[in-house]
Amino acid sequence: MAVSSASVLLAACGGGDDASGVGREPTASTSSEQVAEGAAPASAELVSIDRLREMRAEFARIDMAPDVAFLTEEEREVVNLLVDAASLMSEIYLWQLSPMNPATRDEISMIGGERGKLGLDLFDLHFGPWDSLDGDAPFYGDSERPDGAGFYPPDMTKEAFEAWIADHPGDAEAFRSGYTVIRHEEGGGLVARPYSEVYAEWLEPAAAKLREAAAITSNESLRKFLNLRADAFMSDDYYESELAWMDLDGPIEVAIGPYEVYDDRLFGYKTAFEAFITLRDPAESAALEKYKGLLKDMEANLPVDERYKNFKRGFESPIAVVTQVHGGGDNVPGVQTIAFNLPNDERVREAKGAKKVILSNVLGAKFERILSPMAEKVLVPAQAGLVMRDYMSAGTLFHELSHSLGPGTIVKNGRETTVAAELQELYSRTEEGKADVMGAYNILFMMDRGELPAAERENFLATYFVGLIRSVRFGIEEAHGAGAAFQYAYFREKGAFSVDEGSGLLRLDFERLEQAIMELTRDIVVLQGDGDYDAANAFLETYARLDQDANRIIATLTDLPVDIQPVYPARF
């Protein structure tokens, strides 16, 4: 059975009214088919109550109280409709992660006492029975998380997928689409089914909510986007609505739809539904606008041959500083997003660039609760005091800016393709690490140009490095954690830091760290630009790992949460 938004989103939304269309039985044409393809949940048990308590303590629950006093009644009504639509994204995402998730949740809900309550809380926190901070180790039962999540049959392998396409080349486009799921047919064949069909019972009411909001808003850019996105939910063609999203110009900044591919660990093809309901800060956004005008200069300054530089992408790249007021889908569970760079469609990026959105309230909560107190446990005292919130914010911005730099569409063996298509499931890990280190390289470039204060160079480098330790705690199987891990290992190899013999803390060599940042930026851009899957795999095998000192320091951080669990108001 489907899970109501009130239960799935309790941790993220603080409960509240269900959105329309939720809490219903799945239709025979969609969800029941997915259940049939998954193994029926066997009798299972939760891990020990001590382990459940440890897992719960890894996330600090924080009541978010966003300031919405400036919204008009019309805008409040629109926001509430978008909250309803966001809750429907969570319904879809629960199924996308695993078709067995609703049944598994029902089983856990029947376990009594503190153990059962904690188990259910953790299921809702992770959107499944797997600990996303521990390599997706199961905390209920012993079933492993499928690499293909719910996008493919649970027994699907890369070899079987590619063999099918080799035998049925006409299926290649649909099978590799970001907006289809792969299912078994009767008789043993495979078929690609569009999202608009598979998730219709949630997309149809979500589209209705968007159209209702569009009819109310007096903001023309928002009205256009919401209507086009509602159409896209029904057609699986998101191009026009992505272009319209780039032009949003009012106080309500909403991203809703299928975006990221992190959960498709087979190929990195399939997109997950999510929603960010946010309110723009005009003054803070305007203060950062100058950087989008410097993107071409950043591209030109990359430490690589000209053939690896990409001047084909659009450089409009709006920057929005926002307050998040609600989330949905992939935005809700586990480690929380502090910024995003969308859309991911290279056609849109070449036409208009990509928008960078900084979630200032989420970022601020993470700095205060995690990064700031972490510094003294990672760096020697003289360097720990250098960490600044301003450079967590700047690092986040330049991370997102750097997603728009470097190779995107490439030519390999005479054919036009993309880095993502060539690196497949490895792309997300290389891209997140690239955005980190290239962001650092570009901040140093901005300091050289006088756009940022050069006197705070060491403040930035200390903040950046502690941020890597923060990210590896997410788990090196996760894209951001893996990206941080390969930076750490590369910098260790280059002598950019050492271990203080007396304290066991780390001491940065700022000059060597700057040199290593440049060299790693060069190496990762070349790796992506060559579109060489084997080289990328070898690089990650070598560097995306933690040494004894990293694990020792991480072990000292158990009194600090790994991340936060924001709780947003249910209505405004």
N, C-alpha and C positions, 0 to 999 in steps of 0.2 A: 504494500500500500504506500501511497505517497506520504511524505512527512510534512506536517504543517509548518509554515514559516515561524509560528510562535515557538515551536520546539527547536527547529534547526537553528534559528537565529537568536535564540535566547541570549547567548553569550555576546553577540555583536550588537543586538538591538534593545536589550532589556525587556524582551517580550513585546506585548502589544497586539493590536488587531491583526488577524490574518489578511493577506492580500487576497483579492478575488481569484478563484481558480485553484487555490491550494487546498491540500487536505483531501483531494479526491482520489478515487481508485485510478490507477493507470489504465489507459485504454489498451485493448488487446493488440492494437497495431504498433504500440510503442513499447512501453515499459515492461509489459508482461513478456514480450519477446526477449528483452534483454535479460530478464530473470531466468528464462528458460535456457539461455546460453551460458549462464554462470552456474557454478556448482552450488547446490543448495547448502545453506549454512549448516554445518554439522554442530552437534552439541559441543559447546565451547565454554571456556571459563575466562574470567578476567585475571590479569596478573595480580600479584600481591597488593594488599592495600597500601603497604609502604611505598611500593613502586608507583602506584596511582597518585599518592600524595606528592611524591617527588616530581612527577610529570605535571601535576597541577601547579606546583610552586614555580615551575619554569616560565610561567606566563603571569605577569602582574595584571590583574583586572583593574581597569581604570575607567571611572565614570567620566565620559566626555560631556561637557556642557557648552556646546557651541553657541556663540552669540548670534541670534537670529532676529534681534530686536529691530534691525533696519529693514527687514522684509515687509513688503506690503501684504495685504490679505490675499491678493491674487497670487503673489509669489509663494506664500505659504501653502496655498491650495495646490499649486503646481508641484512644490517640493513633496508634499504628502502623496500625490499620485506617483511621483517618481520613486518614493520609498516603497510603495506597493509593487511597482514594476521590478525594483531591485530584489525584493523578496522572492519573486518568481525566478530570477536568475539563480538564486540559491537552490531552489527546487531542482532546476536543470543540472546545476553543477554537482549536486549530490549524486545524481544518476551518472553523470559523466565520469566521476571518479570510480564508481563501481555500481553496476546494476543490482548488487546484493546489499548496498548500503541501507536502504529502508528496512529490509527484513532484519538485518543485523542490529539496527537501532532498536527495533521492536523487541528483539531478544534481550538486549542489554537493559531495556526499560523494565523488564520483568524481574530483574535481580534486585533484591531488597537491601536495605541498610545503607551504611555509609559507602560501602564498596560499590554497590549498584549506582548510587547517586554520583559518585566520582567517575565511574565508568561512563555514564551517560553524559556528564559534563564534558569529559575528554573527547567522547565521540563527536559532540557538537563543536568542540573547539577545533578538532582536526578534520571534521567532515568525513569520518570513517574510523575504523578500528586500528589504524596504523599511526605510530608516533612519528610525526614528520620531522622531529628533531633528532631522531635516533635511527636514521636510515630506513624509515617506515617499518620498523619492527612492530609486529602486532601486539597490542595490549589486550585484545580479546580474541581467543582462538589462536590458530597457528597458520592461517591462510596468508600467503604473501601477497603484497599489492602487485597486480599485474603491471608490467612495464607499459602496456598499452592502455591502462586504466579501463574505462568503459567504452573506449572508442573502437576497439577491435574485439573479436572473439577472444575469450580468456586464454585459449591455447595458441593464439597467433604468434608466429615467429617472423623475424625479418626475412628469413629465407623463403618461407611459405608465401609471404606477401609479394616478394619480388618474383618468385616463380609464377604466381598467378598473373602478374602483369606481363611477364615475358610470354606467357601462353595466350594472354588476352590483351594485347597492346591498346585496344580501343578503350579499355577500362582505366588506363593510366591516369588521365586527368581527374576523373571522379574519385579514384581511390586515393590520390595524393591531395585532394582538395582539403582545405582547412575547415570545410563546412559539411562534411559527410562523416557518417560512421560506417564501419565495415561489419557486415553480418553474414552468417551462414545462411544459405538457401537450402530448401529441401533437396535432397539428392547430393549434398556435399559441396556445392558451389559457393562462391562468395558474391556479395552484392554491396555496392555503396549506396547508402540511403541518406538523403539530404536532412540536415538539421531541421528544416522547416516541417518535415514530415515526422521525424522521430520525436521531436520535442514540441509538437503542435499543441498539446494540451496546456502547456505553459506559455509558449510563444504567442498564441492567439490572445489570451487575456493580457499578456504584457504589452502587445501591440495596441490593444484597446486602451490600456492605461496611458500609453504614450500619446495616442491620438486625442484622448480626453484632455491631457495636459496641454497639448498643442492648441486645442480649441480655446483654452482659457488664457494662455499667455499672450501678452501684448508685445513680447519681444520677437521680432520677425526671424532673427537668426535661430533662436531656440525653436520656434514653431517649425521652421523648415527642417531642422535636424530631426526633431521628434517624429514628424510625419514620414520623412525618408527612412528613418531607422525602423519605424513600424512596418513600412513596406518591405524593408530588407529582412525582417524576421519571417516574412511570408515567402520571400523569393530566394533567399540565400545570396543575394547580390548586394554587397555592402559598400561598393565603390562610391556611389553618389552620396550616400549618407556619411561616409568617412570624409569626403571633401567638405560637406556641409558642417561637420563637427569642427573642422579646422577654423571655421569662421564664427564660432560662438562668441558673442561680445557682451553678454549681460551679466548680472550678478550670479545667476545660476549656471554652474559649470558641471555638466553631467556627461559621464562616459558610461555607456551601457551596451553590452553585446558580447560576441565571441572575440577574444583578443589573443591572449597569451597561449603558448604551446608547451609550457614547462611540463605539463602532466602527461604529454605523449612522449614517453621515454623510449619508444620503439624507433620513431622517425622524427619527432618534432614537427609533424604536419598539422595535427588536429588542435583547434582552438577551443578554449574554455570560456564559458559565459561568466561575466562578472559585471559589477556596477559600482561606480563611484558617484555619490551624490555630494556635491561640494558647492561652497559659496566663495566667490572670487574676492580677493583683497586687492582693490584697484591700485592703491598706493604702492604696496609691496611688489605687485606685478609690474607696474610702470618702472620701478627702480631697477629691475633686472632686464628691461627691454634692450638695453644697449648691447647685451651679449649676443643677441641673435644677429645683430649687424656685424659681429666679429667672427661668425662661423666660417666664412670663406677664408679669413686670415688663419684661423685655427687649422683648417684643412690644408692650406698651403704650407703651414709650419710643421706638419707631421714629418717625423724623421725617417722617411721612406722615399724610394724612387717615385717619380711622377706617375708611373703607371698604376701605382697602388692608391693614388689620391682620387677622390670622387667629387667632381664638380658638377655632376649631372643632377644630383638631388636639388630640390627646391630649398632655398635658405630663408623662407618666411619664418618658420619655426616660432610660433607664438610661445610666450612663457607666462604661465599663470601660477600665482601663489594663492592657495585656497585653504579654506577650513573644511575638513570633511565632516558631514553631518549624518551620513549613513553609508552602508556598503551592501554589496550583494555578491553571491557566487564566489568566484575565485579570490575576491578581495577580502572575504570574511575569515577563513580558517587560518590557523598556524601563524607564521611570521607575517607581520603587517607591512604593507607597502607604505613607503614614505614619499614616493614620487613615481611618476610613470611618464613614458615617452611613447606616444601613439599618434597615428595608427602604425601598424607593422607592415601594411601593404606597400611594397616598394613602388608601385605605380603612383600611389598618393604621395609618397615621400619625394619622388622625382618631380611631381607636379607642384607640390605645395610645401614640402618639408614635413616636419612632425612637431606636434605640440608637446611642450614639457610642462608638467603639472606637479607642483611641489605641495604636499599635504602638510602645511606648517604645524598644525596642532598635533598630528601624529609624530612628526619629527621631533617637536619640542618635548613631548612626553618620553620619547626614547632617550633623548639626550639626558634629561634630568634623572630618569630612573636607571639608566644602564650605562651609557657611554661616559658620562662625567665621573661617576664613582668607580668605573672600571679602570680609568687611567692609572691610578696609584697602584693597582695590582698588576699592571703590565709593564710600565716604564719606570726607570729610576726616578727618584723624586724630582731632580732638577728638570727632567723632561715631562713628567706627568703634569706638572703645573702649567704646561704650555697649551693644553687642550682647550679649545674654544667652541662654543655652540655655533658661532658665525661660520666656522670652517667645516662643521658638520653640514650646515646649510649650503655653503658654497660647494663642498664636495658632492653633495646630492645634486645640485643644479648642474654642475659640470659633468657628472656621470650621465645625466639625461641628455645634455647637449652632445656628449660624445657618442651616444647611440646614433646620432645623425651624421657622424663623420666616419671616414674610412670606407672600405669596399662594401658595396651593396649588391647591385647588379654587376656581374662579372662575365667574362668570356673564358670558357674552358674547352679545350679541344675543338675550337672553332664554333661552339654553340653558346648562345646567350643563356645564362642561368643566374642564380643568386647564391650568395654565401650560405644562406640558410638551407637552400635545397641541397647543396653539396655536402655540408657538414652534418645535416640531418639532426639526430638527437644530441650531437656534440655542440651544436651551434649555440644553444642557450648558455652553456658553461663558458665557452670562449667569449661570447658577446658580453656577458655580465662582467667578466674579468677585464675585458678590453675597455669597457666603459669606465670602470674604476680607475685603471692605471692611465688611460688616456685623459680622463678627467683631471687627474693629478698633474699630468704633463701640461695640460692646458691652463690650469690655475697658475703653475709656475711661469708659463708664457705670459699670462695676464699680469703677473707681478713684474716680469721683465719689461713689459710695456707701460707700466705705471697705472694700469686699470685697477689693480688691487695693491695694498700696501706691502712693499717688498720687505719692510721691517718685520712683518709677521710670517715670514717664510717658514721658520721653525715651528711656529704655532700651527700652521697648516699641516706640515709634514707629520708632526706628532699626532694631530687629530686624525689624519688619514690613516696612519699606521694602527692606532688603537681601534679605529673603525674596522680594519681587516680582522682583528681578533674578535670583535663583536660579531662579524658576519660568519666566521668559521664555526661559531657556536650553533648556527642554524643546521649544521651537518654538511659534510663535503659531498654528499650525494645530491644536494640541492644546488641549483644553478649559481646562486649568489655565493653560497658557501664554498663551492668548488672554485669559483672565480677568485675569491679572497685567498683560498688556500694556495693556488698556484702563484699568486703575487708574493705571499709570505715565503714560499719555498724558493722562488727565484731570487728574492732579495737576500735571503739567507746565503744562497750560493754566491752572490755578488759581494758579500761582506758588508751589507748595508746596516746590519745590526749585530750585536754580540750579547752574550749573557754576562751580567755582572756577577763575579764570583762570590761576593759577599752576600748579596740579597737574592740572587737568582732572577732578578728582574732584567728586562731588556734595555739595552742602551743603543740608541740610534746613532749612526754615523751619517749626518745630514748630507754631506757632500757625496758620499757613495750612494746614498738613497736616491738623490736626484739623478745621478748617472744611471742607476739601475732602472728608475722610472722611464727614462728616455729609451734605454735599450729594450725593455720589455714592451713598451709601446710599439717600437719598431718590429720586434719579433712577432707580436700577435697580429699586427696589421698585415704583415707579409703572409703569415699563416692563413689568415682569412682570405686575403686577396688571391692566393693560389688555389683556394677551394679544394685543398688536399685533405681528404678525410683521414687517411692513414697518418699523415703528419700531425694532424690535430689530435688524433687518438694517442699517438706516441708522446706528444707534448703533455697532455693531461695525465697520462700514466706516469710520467716523470715528475711533474710538478704539483698536481692537484692532490697533495697528501700532506699530512702534518707530521712533524718530527716530535721527538721526546720532549723538547722544551716547550713547544706549543701545547702539547697535551698536558704537561705539568702546569702551565699557567692557566689553562682553561679549567683545570681541576680546582684552582684556588678561587674561582668565580661563582661557586655554587650558592653563595649568599645573595647573588644578584640575579634577577630574572634574565632569561635568555631573550624574551621579547614581551610585548604588552598585548593585552586583550581589551581593546576599547569597547565600551558599552555606550551606545548612542541612544538618544531619546527615540521612542517609537513614533511620535507625532510632533508636529510643530504648529 
